[in-house]
Amino acid sequence: MPIPEAGLAGIAAGIALEQVRPWRLMRRRSAGWAAVGAGSLIVAAAVKAAAPTELAEPDELVTTGVYCVSRNPMYVGCTLLHLGIGLLTRSGWVLATLPLAAAAMHRDVVGEEHRLSEKFPHEFRQYCEAVRRYL
């Protein structure tokens, strides 16, 4: 399952900080499993919808499946996975790294959308008008 590098880095940093100086939170297992489950389903649906396209160098826009609800469902799913992992592990550090990881992923999204707008100027503009960036 592809997870953006910024998301993985945030989770890894939180886990590393947890090892150095534990910051344990109250149990939130149900919410953690719900976030992991939702994030996994969203990422899997995004991968399925984008399967015919090379995401690094797309030859067409993916606008079907979950891409008709969010222009960036993989990032939405990764954010939910990050949240869920923090809740399941009860790690304050994993949760504390979430805003930084989200900001880094947002920077990546803006860059990707800029490249798509250059490659598909008319089609991408229409897509942006019809579908939100995240949710």
Residue pairs with C-beta under 8 A, 6 or more apart in sequence:
1 40
1 43
1 44
1 47
2 43
2 47
2 74
3 43
3 74
3 78
3 81
4 74
4 75
4 78
4 105
4 108
6 101
6 104
6 105
6 107
6 108
7 75
7 78
7 79
7 81
7 82
7 101
7 105
9 101
9 104
10 82
10 94
10 97
10 98
10 100
10 101
10 102
10 104
11 81
11 82
11 85
11 94
11 97
11 101
13 93
13 97
14 86
14 91
14 93
14 94
14 95
14 96
14 97
14 98
15 89
15 91
15 93
15 94
17 23
17 93
17 96
17 97
18 89
18 91
18 92
18 93
18 94
21 93
23 91
23 92
23 93
23 96
24 90
24 91
24 92
25 87
25 90
25 91
25 92
25 95
26 90
27 90
28 87
28 90
29 87
29 88
31 84
31 87
32 83
32 84
32 85
32 86
32 87
32 88
32 89
33 84
33 88
34 84
35 80
35 81
35 83
35 84
35 87
36 80
36 81
36 84
36 85
36 88
37 84
38 77
38 80
38 84
39 76
39 77
39 78
39 79
39 80
39 81
39 82
39 83
39 84
40 77
40 81
41 77
42 66
42 73
42 74
42 76
42 77
42 80
43 73
43 74
43 77
43 78
43 81
45 65
45 66
45 73
46 65
46 66
46 67
46 73
46 74
46 77
47 74
48 65
49 62
49 64
49 65
49 66
49 67
50 62
50 67
53 59
53 60
53 62
58 116
58 119
61 116
61 120
61 123
61 124
61 127
63 127
63 131
66 73
67 73
67 131
68 131
69 131
69 132
69 135
70 76
70 131
70 132
70 133
70 134
70 135
71 113
71 127
71 128
71 131
71 132
71 133
71 134
72 109
72 112
72 133
72 134
75 105
75 108
75 109
75 134
76 134
76 135
78 105
79 98
79 101
79 102
79 105
82 94
82 97
82 98
82 101
82 102
83 95
83 98
85 91
85 94
86 92
86 94
86 95
86 98
87 95
109 133
113 124
113 128
113 133
116 124
117 124
117 125
117 128
